[in-house]
Amino acid sequence: MEKAELSKIETYLRRTFTNAAIRVVPRPKKKDSAEVYIGEEFIGVLSEDTEDGDKSYFFEMAILDTDLE
């Protein structure tokens, strides 16, 4: 994922969730995904999907049972 693309996604996420602390950071060895943080807290992975020539993105966030306590 290009820097400009990550910046657009970061802006979208910040606006959508009304949270300026969201950061989208490229992964060191992966070109089709990025890490998403709120402040310094890692919250999930954003991946790119180009199936059928249409580009889309999906966000995956794991919630541990211990986080719910």
N, CA, C, O and CB atoms as a CASP TS submission, in Angstrom:
PFRMAT TS
TARGET T0000
AUTHOR 0000-0000-0000
METHOD Language model
MODEL 1
PARENT N/A
ATOM      1  N   MET     1       0.851  -1.172   0.000  1.00  0.00           N
ATOM      2  CA  MET     1       0.000   0.000   0.000  1.00  0.00           C
ATOM      3  C   MET     1       0.899   1.238   0.000  1.00  0.00           C
ATOM      4  O   MET     1       1.862   1.336   0.760  1.00  0.00           O
ATOM      5  CB  MET     1      -0.969  -0.004   1.228  1.00  0.00           C
ATOM      6  N   GLU     2       0.552   2.163  -0.866  1.00  0.00           N
ATOM      7  CA  GLU     2       1.325   3.401  -1.001  1.00  0.00           C
ATOM      8  C   GLU     2       1.056   4.346   0.177  1.00  0.00           C
ATOM      9  O   GLU     2       0.015   4.274   0.829  1.00  0.00           O
ATOM     10  CB  GLU     2       0.985   4.102  -2.334  1.00  0.00           C
ATOM     11  N   LYS     3       2.035   5.243   0.431  1.00  0.00           N
ATOM     12  CA  LYS     3       1.889   6.207   1.526  1.00  0.00           C
ATOM     13  C   LYS     3       0.649   7.080   1.359  1.00  0.00           C
ATOM     14  O   LYS     3      -0.075   7.333   2.321  1.00  0.00           O
ATOM     15  CB  LYS     3       3.128   7.087   1.617  1.00  0.00           C
ATOM     16  N   ALA     4       0.409   7.542   0.126  1.00  0.00           N
ATOM     17  CA  ALA     4      -0.755   8.396  -0.136  1.00  0.00           C
ATOM     18  C   ALA     4      -2.055   7.645   0.141  1.00  0.00           C
ATOM     19  O   ALA     4      -3.010   8.216   0.668  1.00  0.00           O
ATOM     20  CB  ALA     4      -0.737   8.901  -1.590  1.00  0.00           C
ATOM     21  N   GLU     5      -2.086   6.376  -0.212  1.00  0.00           N
ATOM     22  CA  GLU     5      -3.254   5.529   0.017  1.00  0.00           C
ATOM     23  C   GLU     5      -3.498   5.356   1.520  1.00  0.00           C
ATOM     24  O   GLU     5      -4.633   5.457   1.985  1.00  0.00           O
ATOM     25  CB  GLU     5      -3.067   4.150  -0.664  1.00  0.00           C
ATOM     26  N   LEU     6      -2.430   5.096   2.271  1.00  0.00           N
ATOM     27  CA  LEU     6      -2.544   4.942   3.726  1.00  0.00           C
ATOM     28  C   LEU     6      -3.035   6.231   4.377  1.00  0.00           C
ATOM     29  O   LEU     6      -3.828   6.198   5.319  1.00  0.00           O
ATOM     30  CB  LEU     6      -1.191   4.530   4.329  1.00  0.00           C
ATOM     31  N   SER     7      -2.563   7.354   3.873  1.00  0.00           N
ATOM     32  CA  SER     7      -2.976   8.649   4.402  1.00  0.00           C
ATOM     33  C   SER     7      -4.474   8.880   4.183  1.00  0.00           C
ATOM     34  O   SER     7      -5.162   9.378   5.074  1.00  0.00           O
ATOM     35  CB  SER     7      -2.164   9.774   3.747  1.00  0.00           C
ATOM     36  N   LYS     8      -4.974   8.525   3.013  1.00  0.00           N
ATOM     37  CA  LYS     8      -6.407   8.668   2.727  1.00  0.00           C
ATOM     38  C   LYS     8      -7.243   7.772   3.641  1.00  0.00           C
ATOM     39  O   LYS     8      -8.287   8.186   4.145  1.00  0.00           O
ATOM     40  CB  LYS     8      -6.696   8.331   1.251  1.00  0.00           C
ATOM     41  N   ILE     9      -6.774   6.548   3.846  1.00  0.00           N
ATOM     42  CA  ILE     9      -7.495   5.615   4.718  1.00  0.00           C
ATOM     43  C   ILE     9      -7.478   6.122   6.157  1.00  0.00           C
ATOM     44  O   ILE     9      -8.494   6.064   6.851  1.00  0.00           O
ATOM     45  CB  ILE     9      -6.873   4.198   4.640  1.00  0.00           C
ATOM     46  N   GLU    10      -6.330   6.617   6.603  1.00  0.00           N
ATOM     47  CA  GLU    10      -6.215   7.164   7.956  1.00  0.00           C
ATOM     48  C   GLU    10      -7.192   8.327   8.146  1.00  0.00           C
ATOM     49  O   GLU    10      -7.879   8.403   9.165  1.00  0.00           O
ATOM     50  CB  GLU    10      -4.765   7.628   8.234  1.00  0.00           C
ATOM     51  N   THR    11      -7.252   9.220   7.176  1.00  0.00           N
ATOM     52  CA  THR    11      -8.179  10.352   7.237  1.00  0.00           C
ATOM     53  C   THR    11      -9.620   9.869   7.299  1.00  0.00           C
ATOM     54  O   THR    11     -10.426  10.393   8.069  1.00  0.00           O
ATOM     55  CB  THR    11      -7.984  11.274   6.028  1.00  0.00           C
ATOM     56  N   TYR    12      -9.939   8.875   6.492  1.00  0.00           N
ATOM     57  CA  TYR    12     -11.290   8.300   6.493  1.00  0.00           C
ATOM     58  C   TYR    12     -11.637   7.712   7.862  1.00  0.00           C
ATOM     59  O   TYR    12     -12.715   7.976   8.393  1.00  0.00           O
ATOM     60  CB  TYR    12     -11.412   7.213   5.407  1.00  0.00           C
ATOM     61  N   LEU    13     -10.733   6.920   8.433  1.00  0.00           N
ATOM     62  CA  LEU    13     -10.986   6.299   9.735  1.00  0.00           C
ATOM     63  C   LEU    13     -11.127   7.350  10.833  1.00  0.00           C
ATOM     64  O   LEU    13     -12.007   7.239  11.686  1.00  0.00           O
ATOM     65  CB  LEU    13      -9.859   5.324  10.088  1.00  0.00           C
ATOM     66  N   ARG    14     -10.277   8.358  10.817  1.00  0.00           N
ATOM     67  CA  ARG    14     -10.354   9.425  11.823  1.00  0.00           C
ATOM     68  C   ARG    14     -11.697  10.147  11.750  1.00  0.00           C
ATOM     69  O   ARG    14     -12.321  10.423  12.774  1.00  0.00           O
ATOM     70  CB  ARG    14      -9.201  10.431  11.632  1.00  0.00           C
ATOM     71  N   ARG    15     -12.134  10.449  10.530  1.00  0.00           N
ATOM     72  CA  ARG    15     -13.403  11.150  10.336  1.00  0.00           C
ATOM     73  C   ARG    15     -14.587  10.249  10.722  1.00  0.00           C
ATOM     74  O   ARG    15     -15.508  10.690  11.409  1.00  0.00           O
ATOM     75  CB  ARG    15     -13.539  11.615   8.868  1.00  0.00           C
ATOM     76  N   THR    16     -14.555   9.006  10.282  1.00  0.00           N
ATOM     77  CA  THR    16     -15.656   8.075  10.533  1.00  0.00           C
ATOM     78  C   THR    16     -15.846   7.785  12.016  1.00  0.00           C
ATOM     79  O   THR    16     -16.976   7.732  12.500  1.00  0.00           O
ATOM     80  CB  THR    16     -15.416   6.781   9.791  1.00  0.00           C
ATOM     81  N   PHE    17     -14.741   7.597  12.738  1.00  0.00           N
ATOM     82  CA  PHE    17     -14.814   7.252  14.157  1.00  0.00           C
ATOM     83  C   PHE    17     -14.589   8.452  15.074  1.00  0.00           C
ATOM     84  O   PHE    17     -14.496   8.292  16.291  1.00  0.00           O
ATOM     85  CB  PHE    17     -13.800   6.182  14.473  1.00  0.00           C
ATOM     86  N   THR    18     -14.502   9.639  14.505  1.00  0.00           N
ATOM     87  CA  THR    18     -14.305  10.878  15.256  1.00  0.00           C
ATOM     88  C   THR    18     -13.179  10.722  16.273  1.00  0.00           C
ATOM     89  O   THR    18     -13.354  10.969  17.466  1.00  0.00           O
ATOM     90  CB  THR    18     -15.605  11.291  15.963  1.00  0.00           C
ATOM     91  N   ASN    19     -12.011  10.302  15.764  1.00  0.00           N
ATOM     92  CA  ASN    19     -10.873  10.057  16.648  1.00  0.00           C
ATOM     93  C   ASN    19      -9.577  10.403  15.917  1.00  0.00           C
ATOM     94  O   ASN    19      -9.117   9.654  15.056  1.00  0.00           O
ATOM     95  CB  ASN    19     -10.853   8.578  17.130  1.00  0.00           C
ATOM     96  N   ALA    20      -8.999  11.544  16.272  1.00  0.00           N
ATOM     97  CA  ALA    20      -7.772  12.009  15.623  1.00  0.00           C
ATOM     98  C   ALA    20      -6.542  11.211  16.032  1.00  0.00           C
ATOM     99  O   ALA    20      -5.472  11.392  15.450  1.00  0.00           O
ATOM    100  CB  ALA    20      -7.550  13.461  15.938  1.00  0.00           C
ATOM    101  N   ALA    21      -6.672  10.331  17.021  1.00  0.00           N
ATOM    102  CA  ALA    21      -5.527   9.538  17.491  1.00  0.00           C
ATOM    103  C   ALA    21      -5.308   8.274  16.660  1.00  0.00           C
ATOM    104  O   ALA    21      -4.340   7.551  16.895  1.00  0.00           O
ATOM    105  CB  ALA    21      -5.725   9.156  18.950  1.00  0.00           C
ATOM    106  N   ILE    22      -6.185   7.992  15.695  1.00  0.00           N
ATOM    107  CA  ILE    22      -6.026   6.798  14.853  1.00  0.00           C
ATOM    108  C   ILE    22      -4.848   6.997  13.914  1.00  0.00           C
ATOM    109  O   ILE    22      -4.710   8.036  13.268  1.00  0.00           O
ATOM    110  CB  ILE    22      -7.324   6.504  14.045  1.00  0.00           C
ATOM    111  N   ARG    23      -3.995   5.965  13.854  1.00  0.00           N
ATOM    112  CA  ARG    23      -2.838   5.982  12.949  1.00  0.00           C
ATOM    113  C   ARG    23      -2.834   4.705  12.119  1.00  0.00           C
ATOM    114  O   ARG    23      -3.100   3.619  12.635  1.00  0.00           O
ATOM    115  CB  ARG    23      -1.502   6.125  13.744  1.00  0.00           C
ATOM    116  N   VAL    24      -2.532   4.842  10.833  1.00  0.00           N
ATOM    117  CA  VAL    24      -2.386   3.692   9.943  1.00  0.00           C
ATOM    118  C   VAL    24      -0.916   3.628   9.547  1.00  0.00           C
ATOM    119  O   VAL    24      -0.389   4.555   8.931  1.00  0.00           O
ATOM    120  CB  VAL    24      -3.332   3.802   8.672  1.00  0.00           C
ATOM    121  N   VAL    25      -0.258   2.523   9.906  1.00  0.00           N
ATOM    122  CA  VAL    25       1.194   2.388   9.762  1.00  0.00           C
ATOM    123  C   VAL    25       1.511   1.208   8.839  1.00  0.00           C
ATOM    124  O   VAL    25       0.979   0.115   9.035  1.00  0.00           O
ATOM    125  CB  VAL    25       1.873   2.194  11.152  1.00  0.00           C
ATOM    126  N   PRO    26       2.370   1.415   7.836  1.00  0.00           N
ATOM    127  CA  PRO    26       2.720   0.286   6.952  1.00  0.00           C
ATOM    128  C   PRO    26       3.406  -0.831   7.721  1.00  0.00           C
ATOM    129  O   PRO    26       4.145  -0.583   8.673  1.00  0.00           O
ATOM    130  CB  PRO    26       3.629   0.760   5.813  1.00  0.00           C
ATOM    131  N   ARG    27       3.155  -2.065   7.297  1.00  0.00           N
ATOM    132  CA  ARG    27       3.818  -3.221   7.906  1.00  0.00           C
ATOM    133  C   ARG    27       5.166  -3.401   7.223  1.00  0.00           C
ATOM    134  O   ARG    27       5.276  -3.212   6.012  1.00  0.00           O
ATOM    135  CB  ARG    27       2.941  -4.523   7.782  1.00  0.00           C
ATOM    136  N   PRO    28       6.194  -3.766   7.989  1.00  0.00           N
ATOM    137  CA  PRO    28       7.560  -3.841   7.440  1.00  0.00           C
ATOM    138  C   PRO    28       7.734  -4.782   6.249  1.00  0.00           C
ATOM    139  O   PRO    28       8.426  -4.429   5.293  1.00  0.00           O
ATOM    140  CB  PRO    28       8.490  -4.267   8.513  1.00  0.00           C
ATOM    141  N   LYS    29       7.132  -5.957   6.282  1.00  0.00           N
ATOM    142  CA  LYS    29       7.390  -6.946   5.232  1.00  0.00           C
ATOM    143  C   LYS    29       6.163  -7.272   4.393  1.00  0.00           C
ATOM    144  O   LYS    29       6.210  -8.180   3.563  1.00  0.00           O
ATOM    145  CB  LYS    29       7.917  -8.208   5.845  1.00  0.00           C
ATOM    146  N   LYS    30       5.076  -6.554   4.592  1.00  0.00           N
ATOM    147  CA  LYS    30       3.835  -6.802   3.854  1.00  0.00           C
ATOM    148  C   LYS    30       3.469  -5.558   3.056  1.00  0.00           C
ATOM    149  O   LYS    30       3.477  -4.450   3.591  1.00  0.00           O
ATOM    150  CB  LYS    30       2.678  -7.195   4.820  1.00  0.00           C
ATOM    151  N   LYS    31       3.152  -5.737   1.789  1.00  0.00           N
ATOM    152  CA  LYS    31       2.794  -4.601   0.936  1.00  0.00           C
ATOM    153  C   LYS    31       1.286  -4.429   0.787  1.00  0.00           C
ATOM    154  O   LYS    31       0.826  -3.394   0.305  1.00  0.00           O
ATOM    155  CB  LYS    31       3.420  -4.768  -0.430  1.00  0.00           C
ATOM    156  N   ASP    32       0.504  -5.444   1.199  1.00  0.00           N
ATOM    157  CA  ASP    32      -0.942  -5.387   0.994  1.00  0.00           C
ATOM    158  C   ASP    32      -1.729  -5.153   2.281  1.00  0.00           C
ATOM    159  O   ASP    32      -2.945  -5.345   2.312  1.00  0.00           O
ATOM    160  CB  ASP    32      -1.409  -6.661   0.352  1.00  0.00           C
ATOM    161  N   SER    33      -1.036  -4.738   3.341  1.00  0.00           N
ATOM    162  CA  SER    33      -1.732  -4.503   4.607  1.00  0.00           C
ATOM    163  C   SER    33      -0.985  -3.476   5.452  1.00  0.00           C
ATOM    164  O   SER    33       0.169  -3.142   5.184  1.00  0.00           O
ATOM    165  CB  SER    33      -1.890  -5.818   5.389  1.00  0.00           C
ATOM    166  N   ALA    34      -1.676  -2.988   6.480  1.00  0.00           N
ATOM    167  CA  ALA    34      -1.099  -1.996   7.387  1.00  0.00           C
ATOM    168  C   ALA    34      -1.637  -2.256   8.790  1.00  0.00           C
ATOM    169  O   ALA    34      -2.656  -2.926   8.961  1.00  0.00           O
ATOM    170  CB  ALA    34      -1.429  -0.536   6.920  1.00  0.00           C
ATOM    171  N   GLU    35      -0.949  -1.726   9.780  1.00  0.00           N
ATOM    172  CA  GLU    35      -1.387  -1.840  11.168  1.00  0.00           C
ATOM    173  C   GLU    35      -2.147  -0.580  11.552  1.00  0.00           C
ATOM    174  O   GLU    35      -1.813   0.517  11.104  1.00  0.00           O
ATOM    175  CB  GLU    35      -0.180  -2.070  12.122  1.00  0.00           C
ATOM    176  N   VAL    36      -3.165  -0.741  12.379  1.00  0.00           N
ATOM    177  CA  VAL    36      -3.969   0.387  12.829  1.00  0.00           C
ATOM    178  C   VAL    36      -3.792   0.539  14.339  1.00  0.00           C
ATOM    179  O   VAL    36      -3.880  -0.430  15.093  1.00  0.00           O
ATOM    180  CB  VAL    36      -5.473   0.192  12.457  1.00  0.00           C
ATOM    181  N   TYR    37      -3.543   1.762  14.752  1.00  0.00           N
ATOM    182  CA  TYR    37      -3.322   2.091  16.164  1.00  0.00           C
ATOM    183  C   TYR    37      -4.260   3.214  16.583  1.00  0.00           C
ATOM    184  O   TYR    37      -4.663   4.044  15.769  1.00  0.00           O
ATOM    185  CB  TYR    37      -1.845   2.497  16.415  1.00  0.00           C
ATOM    186  N   ILE    38      -4.597   3.223  17.864  1.00  0.00           N
ATOM    187  CA  ILE    38      -5.173   4.400  18.498  1.00  0.00           C
ATOM    188  C   ILE    38      -4.140   4.821  19.518  1.00  0.00           C
ATOM    189  O   ILE    38      -3.920   4.140  20.520  1.00  0.00           O
ATOM    190  CB  ILE    38      -6.603   4.116  19.157  1.00  0.00           C
ATOM    191  N   GLY    39      -3.509   5.949  19.254  1.00  0.00           N
ATOM    192  CA  GLY    39      -2.357   6.355  20.057  1.00  0.00           C
ATOM    193  C   GLY    39      -1.255   5.334  19.865  1.00  0.00           C
ATOM    194  O   GLY    39      -0.839   5.076  18.735  1.00  0.00           O
ATOM    195  N   GLU    40      -0.778   4.752  20.949  1.00  0.00           N
ATOM    196  CA  GLU    40       0.265   3.729  20.879  1.00  0.00           C
ATOM    197  C   GLU    40      -0.299   2.307  20.941  1.00  0.00           C
ATOM    198  O   GLU    40       0.449   1.335  20.844  1.00  0.00           O
ATOM    199  CB  GLU    40       1.258   3.931  22.008  1.00  0.00           C
ATOM    200  N   GLU    41      -1.618   2.190  21.103  1.00  0.00           N
ATOM    201  CA  GLU    41      -2.274   0.887  21.249  1.00  0.00           C
ATOM    202  C   GLU    41      -2.622   0.287  19.887  1.00  0.00           C
ATOM    203  O   GLU    41      -3.399   0.862  19.125  1.00  0.00           O
ATOM    204  CB  GLU    41      -3.544   1.022  22.103  1.00  0.00           C
ATOM    205  N   PHE    42      -2.040  -0.867  19.594  1.00  0.00           N
ATOM    206  CA  PHE    42      -2.361  -1.600  18.366  1.00  0.00           C
ATOM    207  C   PHE    42      -3.784  -2.122  18.475  1.00  0.00           C
ATOM    208  O   PHE    42      -4.142  -2.757  19.467  1.00  0.00           O
ATOM    209  CB  PHE    42      -1.354  -2.772  18.120  1.00  0.00           C
ATOM    210  N   ILE    43      -4.610  -1.852  17.442  1.00  0.00           N
ATOM    211  CA  ILE    43      -5.997  -2.324  17.510  1.00  0.00           C
ATOM    212  C   ILE    43      -6.368  -3.292  16.395  1.00  0.00           C
ATOM    213  O   ILE    43      -7.386  -3.977  16.501  1.00  0.00           O
ATOM    214  CB  ILE    43      -6.929  -1.154  17.471  1.00  0.00           C
ATOM    215  N   GLY    44      -5.572  -3.370  15.328  1.00  0.00           N
ATOM    216  CA  GLY    44      -5.933  -4.309  14.274  1.00  0.00           C
ATOM    217  C   GLY    44      -5.126  -4.147  13.008  1.00  0.00           C
ATOM    218  O   GLY    44      -4.184  -3.358  12.935  1.00  0.00           O
ATOM    219  N   VAL    45      -5.527  -4.925  12.002  1.00  0.00           N
ATOM    220  CA  VAL    45      -4.833  -4.943  10.714  1.00  0.00           C
ATOM    221  C   VAL    45      -5.812  -4.551   9.615  1.00  0.00           C
ATOM    222  O   VAL    45      -6.947  -5.026   9.576  1.00  0.00           O
ATOM    223  CB  VAL    45      -4.215  -6.345  10.428  1.00  0.00           C
ATOM    224  N   LEU    46      -5.359  -3.688   8.734  1.00  0.00           N
ATOM    225  CA  LEU    46      -6.123  -3.265   7.573  1.00  0.00           C
ATOM    226  C   LEU    46      -5.511  -3.934   6.354  1.00  0.00           C
ATOM    227  O   LEU    46      -4.308  -3.815   6.120  1.00  0.00           O
ATOM    228  CB  LEU    46      -6.134  -1.706   7.425  1.00  0.00           C
ATOM    229  N   SER    47      -6.323  -4.637   5.574  1.00  0.00           N
ATOM    230  CA  SER    47      -5.819  -5.351   4.399  1.00  0.00           C
ATOM    231  C   SER    47      -6.501  -4.857   3.139  1.00  0.00           C
ATOM    232  O   SER    47      -7.634  -4.377   3.160  1.00  0.00           O
ATOM    233  CB  SER    47      -6.027  -6.862   4.551  1.00  0.00           C
ATOM    234  N   GLU    48      -5.778  -4.991   2.048  1.00  0.00           N
ATOM    235  CA  GLU    48      -6.274  -4.578   0.738  1.00  0.00           C
ATOM    236  C   GLU    48      -6.771  -5.805  -0.019  1.00  0.00           C
ATOM    237  O   GLU    48      -6.153  -6.868   0.028  1.00  0.00           O
ATOM    238  CB  GLU    48      -5.168  -3.842  -0.070  1.00  0.00           C
ATOM    239  N   ASP    49      -7.891  -5.646  -0.713  1.00  0.00           N
ATOM    240  CA  ASP    49      -8.450  -6.725  -1.526  1.00  0.00           C
ATOM    241  C   ASP    49      -8.706  -6.176  -2.925  1.00  0.00           C
ATOM    242  O   ASP    49      -9.408  -5.177  -3.085  1.00  0.00           O
ATOM    243  CB  ASP    49      -9.769  -7.300  -0.891  1.00  0.00           C
ATOM    244  N   THR    50      -8.140  -6.823  -3.930  1.00  0.00           N
ATOM    245  CA  THR    50      -8.309  -6.359  -5.311  1.00  0.00           C
ATOM    246  C   THR    50      -9.015  -7.406  -6.171  1.00  0.00           C
ATOM    247  O   THR    50      -8.771  -7.496  -7.374  1.00  0.00           O
ATOM    248  CB  THR    50      -6.949  -6.013  -5.925  1.00  0.00           C
ATOM    249  N   GLU    51      -9.873  -8.182  -5.561  1.00  0.00           N
ATOM    250  CA  GLU    51     -10.604  -9.229  -6.269  1.00  0.00           C
ATOM    251  C   GLU    51     -11.511  -8.627  -7.344  1.00  0.00           C
ATOM    252  O   GLU    51     -12.161  -7.606  -7.118  1.00  0.00           O
ATOM    253  CB  GLU    51     -11.433 -10.066  -5.280  1.00  0.00           C
ATOM    254  N   ASP    52     -11.548  -9.256  -8.493  1.00  0.00           N
ATOM    255  CA  ASP    52     -12.388  -8.840  -9.625  1.00  0.00           C
ATOM    256  C   ASP    52     -12.066  -7.431 -10.117  1.00  0.00           C
ATOM    257  O   ASP    52     -12.925  -6.775 -10.707  1.00  0.00           O
ATOM    258  CB  ASP    52     -13.850  -8.913  -9.234  1.00  0.00           C
ATOM    259  N   GLY    53     -10.860  -6.963  -9.886  1.00  0.00           N
ATOM    260  CA  GLY    53     -10.447  -5.653 -10.365  1.00  0.00           C
ATOM    261  C   GLY    53     -10.948  -4.484  -9.535  1.00  0.00           C
ATOM    262  O   GLY    53     -10.573  -3.341  -9.796  1.00  0.00           O
ATOM    263  N   ASP    54     -11.783  -4.744  -8.543  1.00  0.00           N
ATOM    264  CA  ASP    54     -12.270  -3.693  -7.655  1.00  0.00           C
ATOM    265  C   ASP    54     -11.429  -3.689  -6.391  1.00  0.00           C
ATOM    266  O   ASP    54     -11.223  -4.730  -5.766  1.00  0.00           O
ATOM    267  CB  ASP    54     -13.774  -3.893  -7.317  1.00  0.00           C
ATOM    268  N   LYS    55     -10.946  -2.515  -6.020  1.00  0.00           N
ATOM    269  CA  LYS    55     -10.135  -2.411  -4.808  1.00  0.00           C
ATOM    270  C   LYS    55     -11.030  -2.091  -3.621  1.00  0.00           C
ATOM    271  O   LYS    55     -11.875  -1.199  -3.686  1.00  0.00           O
ATOM    272  CB  LYS    55      -9.037  -1.331  -4.968  1.00  0.00           C
ATOM    273  N   SER    56     -10.834  -2.827  -2.542  1.00  0.00           N
ATOM    274  CA  SER    56     -11.534  -2.549  -1.292  1.00  0.00           C
ATOM    275  C   SER    56     -10.583  -2.862  -0.143  1.00  0.00           C
ATOM    276  O   SER    56      -9.504  -3.420  -0.342  1.00  0.00           O
ATOM    277  CB  SER    56     -12.860  -3.383  -1.178  1.00  0.00           C
ATOM    278  N   TYR    57     -10.998  -2.498   1.044  1.00  0.00           N
ATOM    279  CA  TYR    57     -10.169  -2.700   2.226  1.00  0.00           C
ATOM    280  C   TYR    57     -11.020  -3.348   3.308  1.00  0.00           C
ATOM    281  O   TYR    57     -12.222  -3.095   3.398  1.00  0.00           O
ATOM    282  CB  TYR    57      -9.557  -1.357   2.727  1.00  0.00           C
ATOM    283  N   PHE    58     -10.396  -4.180   4.122  1.00  0.00           N
ATOM    284  CA  PHE    58     -11.114  -4.719   5.269  1.00  0.00           C
ATOM    285  C   PHE    58     -10.243  -4.603   6.503  1.00  0.00           C
ATOM    286  O   PHE    58      -9.019  -4.720   6.449  1.00  0.00           O
ATOM    287  CB  PHE    58     -11.527  -6.187   5.029  1.00  0.00           C
ATOM    288  N   PHE    59     -10.922  -4.368   7.624  1.00  0.00           N
ATOM    289  CA  PHE    59     -10.264  -4.147   8.905  1.00  0.00           C
ATOM    290  C   PHE    59     -10.575  -5.322   9.813  1.00  0.00           C
ATOM    291  O   PHE    59     -11.735  -5.705   9.967  1.00  0.00           O
ATOM    292  CB  PHE    59     -10.716  -2.806   9.553  1.00  0.00           C
ATOM    293  N   GLU    60      -9.544  -5.893  10.411  1.00  0.00           N
ATOM    294  CA  GLU    60      -9.713  -7.033  11.311  1.00  0.00           C
ATOM    295  C   GLU    60      -9.173  -6.668  12.687  1.00  0.00           C
ATOM    296  O   GLU    60      -8.028  -6.241  12.834  1.00  0.00           O
ATOM    297  CB  GLU    60      -8.997  -8.297  10.756  1.00  0.00           C
ATOM    298  N   MET    61     -10.034  -6.850  13.699  1.00  0.00           N
ATOM    299  CA  MET    61      -9.666  -6.511  15.073  1.00  0.00           C
ATOM    300  C   MET    61     -10.030  -7.678  15.983  1.00  0.00           C
ATOM    301  O   MET    61     -11.181  -8.113  16.021  1.00  0.00           O
ATOM    302  CB  MET    61     -10.376  -5.201  15.540  1.00  0.00           C
ATOM    303  N   ALA    62      -9.057  -8.171  16.700  1.00  0.00           N
ATOM    304  CA  ALA    62      -9.302  -9.257  17.653  1.00  0.00           C
ATOM    305  C   ALA    62      -9.625  -8.655  19.019  1.00  0.00           C
ATOM    306  O   ALA    62      -8.984  -7.699  19.456  1.00  0.00           O
ATOM    307  CB  ALA    62      -8.067 -10.215  17.746  1.00  0.00           C
ATOM    308  N   ILE    63     -10.615  -9.222  19.678  1.00  0.00           N
ATOM    309  CA  ILE    63     -10.970  -8.801  21.033  1.00  0.00           C
ATOM    310  C   ILE    63     -10.798 -10.013  21.937  1.00  0.00           C
ATOM    311  O   ILE    63     -11.512 -11.007  21.802  1.00  0.00           O
ATOM    312  CB  ILE    63     -12.443  -8.229  21.105  1.00  0.00           C
ATOM    313  N   LEU    64      -9.855  -9.922  22.851  1.00  0.00           N
ATOM    314  CA  LEU    64      -9.595 -11.021  23.782  1.00  0.00           C
ATOM    315  C   LEU    64     -10.642 -11.034  24.887  1.00  0.00           C
ATOM    316  O   LEU    64     -11.147  -9.983  25.281  1.00  0.00           O
ATOM    317  CB  LEU    64      -8.182 -10.902  24.386  1.00  0.00           C
ATOM    318  N   ASP    65     -10.962 -12.209  25.380  1.00  0.00           N
ATOM    319  CA  ASP    65     -11.949 -12.296  26.460  1.00  0.00           C
ATOM    320  C   ASP    65     -11.486 -11.555  27.709  1.00  0.00           C
ATOM    321  O   ASP    65     -12.308 -11.049  28.473  1.00  0.00           O
ATOM    322  CB  ASP    65     -12.231 -13.755  26.801  1.00  0.00           C
ATOM    323  N   THR    66     -10.173 -11.489  27.920  1.00  0.00           N
ATOM    324  CA  THR    66      -9.653 -10.759  29.088  1.00  0.00           C
ATOM    325  C   THR    66      -9.864  -9.252  28.940  1.00  0.00           C
ATOM    326  O   THR    66      -9.924  -8.535  29.939  1.00  0.00           O
ATOM    327  CB  THR    66      -8.156 -11.060  29.285  1.00  0.00           C
ATOM    328  N   ASP    67      -9.977  -8.769  27.703  1.00  0.00           N
ATOM    329  CA  ASP    67     -10.246  -7.346  27.483  1.00  0.00           C
ATOM    330  C   ASP    67     -11.665  -6.966  27.895  1.00  0.00           C
ATOM    331  O   ASP    67     -11.947  -5.795  28.149  1.00  0.00           O
ATOM    332  CB  ASP    67     -10.023  -6.989  26.018  1.00  0.00           C
ATOM    333  N   LEU    68     -12.542  -7.937  27.959  1.00  0.00           N
ATOM    334  CA  LEU    68     -13.945  -7.675  28.270  1.00  0.00           C
ATOM    335  C   LEU    68     -14.227  -7.630  29.762  1.00  0.00           C
ATOM    336  O   LEU    68     -15.328  -7.269  30.179  1.00  0.00           O
ATOM    337  CB  LEU    68     -14.809  -8.721  27.634  1.00  0.00           C
ATOM    338  N   GLU    69     -13.245  -7.990  30.561  1.00  0.00           N
ATOM    339  CA  GLU    69     -13.451  -8.023  32.018  1.00  0.00           C
ATOM    340  C   GLU    69     -13.196  -6.682  32.653  1.00  0.00           C
ATOM    341  O   GLU    69     -13.325  -6.540  33.869  1.00  0.00           O
ATOM    342  CB  GLU    69     -12.555  -9.059  32.657  1.00  0.00           C
TER
END
